[in-house]
């Protein structure tokens, strides 16, 4: 497979690896981006632990909370101009509040908004605004107390990132701080028990291979038992701490973990939700210069 400059650029942005290392990783893995990231991490060449995830679709995330139930929805549009449109923002806000009465995405689409279904309301907005839109995701969270937060707010309850945090115990302001932490740190799970077992297994494989290779090339290699019983478990403990909400260093006070900060405030974090606009949707990259040249050529052809 031909390794292109754009592939190397994407891998470098995802991992912080050097150009030649990124190219070699792609060559070794036949262009498989995820496998290349793992290859770089095994060799200790990747500075970023997360897979690349190109965010593409425009639109807004809306949040709504009522009692011990919160919802976050994502409504996509084709351009960011529409996301700034007052009518579109009102639609997203209506969809978020309608989601409080829905059980899942499909039932949300059939929930009433001003005498019509949410799906029909979106269809009407498409006809008026002239741009494709879709209700893409809905996630609900329940708890004794549910707190919401939106990042890059476009209006009340609307933004580019929507977060819900569920607490056991009365919120005294810590809930919003933890929600802001979730928006910034993007934890993969609440705690170790909530982490995907496949993710843990893959990380153990990577750390094991990396530690053994490092030890084999060390001037004074350690006994393999030390590597397997101390070094690797230590690295796995660090991985879990960095990727779980309760184990992460609290952005408000990095000397505490989120779990410790919650305990000090007299609450327990029981769950969280984080949605960012366009997660997982690949956006077609436009070559502006090529597009301008194409338009000029078309105009020239029309004149001749």
N, C-alpha and C positions, 0 to 999 in steps of 0.2 A: 504493500500500500504506500502511495506517495504521501510523505509528511509535508504538509504545507506550512507556510510562514504563519498563517492565521491559527493553525492548530498549536504551533509552538507558543504563540502569543497567548492564547487562551490558557494553556497549561501553566505558563509562567505567572499569569495573573492569579490563577487558582492556588498556586503553591509557593510562589516567591523563589522558585528555582532559577538557576542560570540558564541562558539560552542553549548552550551545548548540552547541559544535563537534561533539559526538557526535550530537546530533539532526540537524544539517545533513549530516553524513557519511552517516547512515542514509537521509536524504531523497534525497541525491544518488545513492545506490547502490540505491535501491528496497528498502531493508531487508536487503540482503545483508551479513551480519556481517563476513565475511572481506574483502569488497570495501571495506567501510566502514573497516576497520582500515588497508588499503592506502591509501585516500583520505586518512586522517588522517596517515599517515606521509609521504605525498607532500607534504602541506602543512606538514610539520614540526610537527604538533600532537599526535602520539602519543608518549607517553613509554615505552611498552612495545613491544618489537619482535615479540613472539610472538603468535600467534593465540590466541583464547580457547579453552580446552579444559575443559569442565565435567566434573569428576570426580564420579561418582555412586555406583557399586556399592560395597557394603561387602565385607569379607572380609580375606584375608591374602595376602601374597607369601611364598613359601618358597624358600630357597636351599640348595643342597648342592654340595659339591666333592669330587672323588675323583681324585687324581693330577693330570693336566693337563686335566681336563674339569670344567666347572661347569655347573649348570643353575639356572634361576630359573623358578618357576611361579606363576601367580595362580589362586587358588580363591576364587570369589565367594560371598557369602551375602547375604540380604536386609537384615539389620540388623547393626550393630556389636556388639550384645549377643552374637550368635552368634560373632562373630570373637573374643570374649573367652572363649568356651566351651572348656574343656580338651579335650573330645572333638573339637571342630572343629579345634583347634590340632594335635592328634595326627594327624588326617586330613591336614592340609596338609603336615605334616612327612613323613608316609609317602609322599604324592604326590611331594614334592620328591625324596626318595631313590629312588623308583621311576623318576623321570625320568632318572636317571643311566644307566638301561638302555634308554631310549627314544630314538628318532631324531627324532620330531616329536610334535605334540599328539595326533594320532589314534592313533599307536602307544602313547603314554603311557596313553591311556584303556583300552587293552587289556593293559597291563602288570600283572603280578601284585602284589597287596598282600594278604598273609595268606591266600592260597588263593582269592582272587577278583580280578577285574579292578579297576583303579582306578575305572572308571566305575561298576561295581557297588557298590564301597565307598562312593562318594558317594551312590548311590541309597539304600543302607541307612541312611546317616547322615541323609538327608532324612526317612526314615520315623521315625527315632528322635527327631531334634531338632525336626522339624515345620516346617522352613523350607527353601525352595528353595536349592539350591547348584549350582555348576557349575565344572568345570575349564576356565577360559577361555583361558589362554595358557601357553606353554612356550617358553623360548629357551635354547639351549645355547651355550657358549663354550669353545674349546679353546686351549691355549697351553702354553709351556714351564712357566709357573707361572700358576695361576689363583687369585685372591683374591676372597673374598666379603664383603659388608657389608649389613646390614639397618638401615634407619632407622625410628624409632618402634617398636623391638623389642617384640614381645609374648611372646617366648620365644626359645630358641636357634634361630637360622636362620629366624625368622619376624618379619615386620614389615609396615609399610605401603609401604615402598619397598625393593626388592631390587636390589643391584648386583653385577656380576661384572666384574673387570678382569683381562685377560691380559697377562702380562709375559714378555719375553725377558730371561733373566738371573735370578739368585737374588734373592728378595725379602728385604729387610732391614727391613721395616716400611713402606716407601714405598707398597706396594701398597694397604694399608688406607687410608692417607691419601688416595691418589688415588681410591679407591672412595668415600670420604666426600665428596670433592670432586664426583664424578659425581652423587651423591645430591643435593647442594646446588645445583650449577650447572646440571644437566640439559643437557649439551651435545647438539647435534643430530647430530654425527658425530665420528669420530676426528680427521680432518684434512680439508683442502680437497678432496683427491681423493675423499673419502668422502661429501661433501655432495651432496645431490640436485641435479643440473644444473638442474632446473626451479626449484628454490628460488633458486639463484644467478642464473638468468636473470631471475626476478621481482624480486629485490633490485636487480639492475643497472638494470632498467627504472624502479623507484621512485627510486633514487638519482640517476639521470640526469635524470628529470623534475624532481625536487626541486632539484637543483643548478642546472639551467637556469632554473627559475622564480625561485630566489633571486637568481641573477646578473642576471636581467632587471630585477628590482625594486631592485637595489643602486644606491647613489648613484654609485659608480664601478665600472661593470661590468668584469669581466676579459675578456680575449679568450676566445672559445669554446674555442680549442685548449688553454688553461690548464685550463679546466673539465673537458674530456674527457680530457686526458692526465695531469692531476695531482690535481684535486679528487676526481673520481669514483673513480679507482683507489685513492686513499687511503681513501675511505669503504668501498670494497669490501674492502680489506685489513683494516680494523677490523671489519667485519661477520664475515669469516671467522674472525678471531682470537676474537671474542666467542662464536661459535657452534660452535667445534670444541674438543674436549677438549685437544689438544696446544697449541693457541694461547691458551687461556684463562689468565688470571692465577691462579696456584695459591692456593687459599683458605688454605693453611697459611702461605704466604709470597708475598703478592701482587707482590713485586718480581721473582719468577720466573714464567715460564710453566710449565705442567705438563710440557711437553717438556724444559725446562731442569732442572726438579727431578728428573725421571726420569733424565736423563743424569748429573746430579751424584751420583745414588744408584747408578749403574752398571747401570741397566736401560733397556729400551725398552718402551713401552706398545704392544701390538700389537692390542688390541681391548677393547671394553667392552659391557656390557649394562645397561640400567636399566629396571626395571618398577615402576610405581606402581599401587596398587590403584585400579581403576575408571577408568583413563585411557580417554577416548574414549567413555564411556557416559554418556548424559544422564540425569540423575536427575529424576524428577517432583518438583517443589517442592510441599510441602504447606502450605496456608494453615491454620495451627493455629487461629486464631480462627474461621474459617469451619467447620472440622471440629468444633470444640466446639459452635458454634451448631447445626450439623446434628444432632449427637448429642442436644442438648437438645430440639430440635424433635421428633426421633423419640421421645424419652422422653415428651414431653408428649402426643404423638399416641397413644402406647400407653396412657397413663393415662385419656384421654378416651373 
